[in-house]
Amino acid sequence: MIANRSPQCEPFREENQSRMAPRDRFSPSYLFSACGREKSFNNLSANRRQFMSTTVLLVDDDPLMHRLYRPHLERAGFRVLSANSGIEAVELAEKDVPDIIVMDIMMPQLDGLSAIREIKQDARRQAIPVIVVTSNPQYHLSQKESQWAGANRFLTKPFGPAALLKAIQELLPAQSNSAEQAPGNPQPGI
C-alpha cells in the first residue's frame, strides 16, 4: 500500500531503506515517496511555471499537516505561507494576500471558520478561494458552516497531497472565471 512494486522503484527503495531505521519507513515523506504518489507531482513540472507566483496560505495547528503538504505544494511550484492558528492566518493574510487558503476548522484561540470570516471582511480578500479541511466526524454540519463562512471546497482528513493539489488546481482557474464558481458555493470534497 505504501508504494507500487514496479521494478523502476526498486533502486529508490533499496537506496533509501538502507539509510533509514525501520520506524522511518512509515514517515509521511516516505509514504508519499518517489515510488507511488510522487508520480502525480512529477507530471506537474510542466504546470510548475503557472503556479510560481501563486501563494497558498496553509493553516493548521497540527505540525504534521505542514510537514506533509508543504513540500509537495512547493515542489508543484506554489509559494507556501504557513500559519499555526486562526489569529496567525488573519495576520499573514493582511500582510501578504494569498491566492488561495487551505484552512483547518478546529484550532485553539480562533477557529478556522471565524478566521475565514475575518479574512474575507476586507474587499481585497473577499474573492480568495478557501479550502476547509477537518477531521470532524460531523461532516454535514461542518460543511454547512463552511459554506456560510465563505469556503469554496471542503476536504475531510485524511487526504493525500494529490487530493489537495487537485482541489487547489480546480479552484484557481475558477478564480478568474467567477461565474463558474462563486465564493460561498462550495463543491463537495474530493
C-alpha positions in Angstrom: 0.0 0.0 0.0 2.9 2.4 0.6 4.2 2.4 -3.0 3.8 0.4 -6.1 6.1 -2.5 -6.6 7.3 -1.9 -10.1 11.0 -2.6 -11.0 11.8 1.0 -11.5 11.0 1.7 -7.9 13.4 -0.9 -6.5 16.6 1.3 -6.8 14.9 4.1 -4.9 13.6 1.7 -2.3 16.9 0.0 -1.7 18.8 3.2 -1.6 16.6 4.9 1.0 15.8 1.8 3.1 19.4 1.2 3.8 19.8 4.6 5.3 16.5 4.6 7.3 15.6 3.0 10.6 12.6 0.7 10.4 10.3 3.3 12.1 11.3 6.0 9.4 9.9 3.8 6.7 6.4 4.9 7.9 7.2 8.6 8.0 5.0 11.0 5.9 7.8 11.7 3.5 8.5 8.1 2.8 4.8 7.2 2.5 4.5 9.8 -0.4 7.9 8.9 -1.9 9.0 8.8 -5.5 7.7 5.3 -6.0 4.0 5.9 -5.9 2.1 9.0 -5.2 5.1 11.1 -6.1 4.5 10.3 -9.8 1.5 12.6 -9.9 3.7 15.5 -8.7 6.4 14.7 -11.2 3.8 15.1 -14.0 3.2 18.6 -12.8 6.6 20.0 -13.8 5.0 21.4 -17.0 2.4 23.3 -14.9 5.0 24.4 -12.4 5.7 27.8 -14.1 1.9 28.5 -14.0 1.9 28.4 -10.2 5.3 30.1 -9.5 3.7 33.3 -8.4 0.7 31.6 -6.7 0.6 31.9 -2.9 -1.1 29.2 -0.8 -1.8 30.0 2.9 -1.7 26.7 4.7 -3.4 27.0 8.2 -3.4 24.1 10.6 -2.4 23.7 14.3 -1.0 20.2 13.6 2.7 20.5 12.6 2.3 17.1 10.8 0.0 18.7 8.2 2.6 21.3 7.4 5.4 18.8 7.1 3.2 16.6 4.9 1.7 19.1 2.5 4.2 22.0 2.3 7.0 20.1 0.4 4.5 18.8 -2.2 2.9 22.2 -2.8 6.4 23.8 -3.1 7.5 21.1 -5.5 4.4 21.8 -7.6 5.6 25.4 -7.8 3.4 27.1 -5.2 4.8 29.7 -2.7 3.5 28.5 0.7 2.8 30.6 3.8 2.3 28.6 7.0 0.2 29.6 10.0 -0.4 27.5 13.1 -3.6 29.3 14.3 -6.5 31.3 13.0 -5.0 34.5 14.5 -1.7 34.0 12.8 -3.6 33.3 9.5 -5.5 36.6 9.7 -2.3 38.5 10.4 -0.5 36.8 7.4 -3.4 37.4 5.1 -3.3 41.1 6.0 0.4 41.4 5.3 0.6 39.2 2.2 -2.7 38.5 0.4 -2.7 34.8 -0.7 -4.2 33.5 -3.9 -5.8 30.5 -2.1 -6.3 29.4 1.6 -6.2 25.9 3.0 -7.8 26.2 6.5 -8.3 23.7 9.3 -11.6 24.3 11.1 -10.8 23.2 14.7 -7.9 25.3 16.1 -7.3 26.9 19.5 -7.8 30.7 20.1 -9.6 31.5 16.8 -11.2 28.6 14.9 -10.9 28.3 11.1 -14.4 29.5 10.2 -14.0 32.7 12.3 -10.7 33.3 10.7 -12.2 32.9 7.2 -14.9 35.5 8.1 -12.3 37.9 9.4 -10.0 37.5 6.4 -12.9 38.0 4.0 -14.1 41.2 5.7 -11.6 43.2 3.6 -12.7 43.8 0.0 -9.2 42.8 -1.3 -9.6 39.3 0.2 -13.3 38.5 -0.5 -12.6 36.6 -3.7 -9.9 34.4 -2.3 -10.9 30.7 -2.7 -10.8 28.8 0.6 -10.5 25.0 1.1 -11.6 24.0 4.5 -10.2 20.8 6.0 -11.3 18.9 9.1 -11.2 15.5 10.8 -14.6 16.3 12.4 -16.9 13.3 12.2 -19.9 15.7 11.9 -19.2 16.2 8.2 -22.5 17.6 7.1 -22.7 20.2 9.9 -19.2 21.4 9.3 -19.8 21.6 5.6 -22.8 23.9 6.0 -20.9 26.1 8.5 -18.1 26.3 6.0 -20.4 27.4 3.2 -21.8 30.2 5.5 -18.2 31.3 6.3 -17.3 31.6 2.6 -15.4 28.4 1.8 -15.3 27.0 -1.7 -14.3 23.4 -1.0 -14.4 21.0 1.9 -12.0 18.1 2.4 -12.2 15.6 5.2 -8.9 14.3 6.8 -7.1 12.1 6.0 -6.5 13.0 2.4 -3.3 12.7 0.3 -1.3 15.6 -1.1 -2.6 14.7 -4.6 -6.2 15.4 -3.5 -5.2 18.7 -2.0 -3.3 19.7 -5.1 -6.2 18.7 -7.3 -8.6 20.9 -5.3 -6.3 23.8 -5.5 -5.9 23.5 -9.2 -9.6 23.3 -9.7 -10.3 26.4 -7.7 -7.5 28.6 -9.1 -8.9 28.7 -12.7 -12.3 29.4 -11.2 -10.8 32.5 -9.6 -10.6 34.2 -13.0 -14.0 32.8 -14.1 -16.2 33.8 -11.2 -19.4 32.8 -13.0 -18.3 29.2 -12.9 -17.6 29.1 -9.1 -18.9 31.9 -7.0 -17.5 32.2 -3.4 -19.6 30.7 -0.8 -20.8 27.9 -3.1 -18.5 25.0 -2.1 -18.1 22.0 -4.1 -18.1 18.7 -2.3 -14.9 17.2 -1.0 -12.7 15.0 -3.1 
